[in-house]
Amino acid sequence: MSVDVASRSLRHSIFVYGTLKRGLTNYQRYLSIAERYGKAAFVGTATTLDAFPLVVRPPHMLPATCGPVLMDKVGSGHRIHGELFRLDDEALEAMDILEGVRSGAYYKRKLSVCLNEGENLDCNAYFYPAKEELLALTPFPSYMVEHHDAYRPVPINEDILRLCQGSHGLCTLKPPSVLTHCLRLLPGDDLVPSLRDFARSRQLTAAVVLSCVGSTGRTTLRPAGVKTPRVFEGKYEIVSLTGTLSSDGHHIHMSISDESCNVFGGHVLEGCIVRTTAEITLGVIEGVSFTRPLDARTGYDELSILPTEEPHAKRQ
């Protein structure tokens, strides 16, 4: 796994053996959504190093879902075939709610698995308290479709769904296509309102500033770490313009150069007035939405990178 923004946050390894396996009900409902939002990642198929009893809970035993149960009886049953995922904190909390960890329905404990590529890894798995009635059932090494046909899922839990989606997407899951828009601003145009209006009129959901050449007269920038903006009066060349924008908001920085080639830069605010021209190329990212909800980690409205299509939880 490459070390990037997503993988650094996916610090919890979970071995799944039942309805969270790919293609099954709770994968479709929850874990696939966490994957889509960059909050979970499939690592590979895996097998436990130790043997455990895996059975289907009978319908008269609560919760009455006929769900799979893995019991903590090392050496009994079989080595269990399943799948390994990495999760971030919110996705792990979602899985804990799904498995009823707080209520005591299941509990987590560490075990060791062997990936099909041959690598051994330590991870967590959800175990069900061992009961004599369950231990008397015939265990199996892998939860299959024929076992899953008996599963009786409870209604979709919106709290779990929200945790799987999260408040902030941190990255795209695969390289998106990029289209371009070109525009020229005229003397007297205000840079930020003009870009904002363009994004809204074109219904841009995610765009980046690829290039800009031009000039400004009055220029209003917010320096780093300072709340009070600085207003520059004079004639300036636009040395650089960079940032992200959408119809939902923007975050743009600019550098300007004066007649002595002194360079100033900062966060672009309203009040950056085009002097002669501003020739701008925007890259429009397909299939992605930039929003800016409040991020409790910084106290600011921060970029959230999400797919434009809302994932549809499969109602199974």
Stockholm file with secondary structure:
# STOCKHOLM 1.0

chainA/1-316         MSVDVASRSLRHSIFVYGTLKRGLTNYQRYLSIAERYGKAAFVGTATTLDAFPLVVRPPHMLPATCGPVLMDKVGSGHRIHGELFRLDDEALEAMDILEGVRSGAYYKRKLSVCLNEGENLDCNAYFYPAKEELLALTPFPSYMVEHHDAYRPVPINEDILRLCQGSHGLCTLKPPSVLTHCLRLLPGDDLVPSLRDFARSRQLTAAVVLSCVGSTGRTTLRPAGVKTPRVFEGKYEIVSLTGTLSSDGHHIHMSISDESCNVFGGHVLEGCIVRTTAEITLGVIEGVSFTRPLDARTGYDELSILPTEEPHAKRQ
#=GR chainA/1-316 SS CCCSHHHHHCCEEEEECSTTSTTSHHIIIIIHHHHHTTSEEEEEEEEEEEEECEEECCTTSSSTTCCEEEBCCTTSSEEEEEEEEEECHHHHHHHHHHHTTTTTSSEEEEEEEEETTSCEEEEEEEEBCCCHHHHTSCCCSSCCHHHHTTCCCCCCCHHHHHHHHCSCCCSCSSCCCEEEEEEEECTTCBHHHHHHHHHHHTTCSSEEEEEEEEEESSEEEECTTCSSCEEECSCEEEEEEEEEEETTEEEEEEEEECTTCCEEEEEECSCCBEEEEEEEEEEEETTEEEECCEETTTTEECCEEEESSCCCCCCC
#=GC SS_cons         CCCSHHHHHCCEEEEECSTTSTTSHHIIIIIHHHHHTTSEEEEEEEEEEEEECEEECCTTSSSTTCCEEEBCCTTSSEEEEEEEEEECHHHHHHHHHHHTTTTTSSEEEEEEEEETTSCEEEEEEEEBCCCHHHHTSCCCSSCCHHHHTTCCCCCCCHHHHHHHHCSCCCSCSSCCCEEEEEEEECTTCBHHHHHHHHHHHTTCSSEEEEEEEEEESSEEEECTTCSSCEEECSCEEEEEEEEEEETTEEEEEEEEECTTCCEEEEEECSCCBEEEEEEEEEEEETTEEEECCEETTTTEECCEEEESSCCCCCCC
//
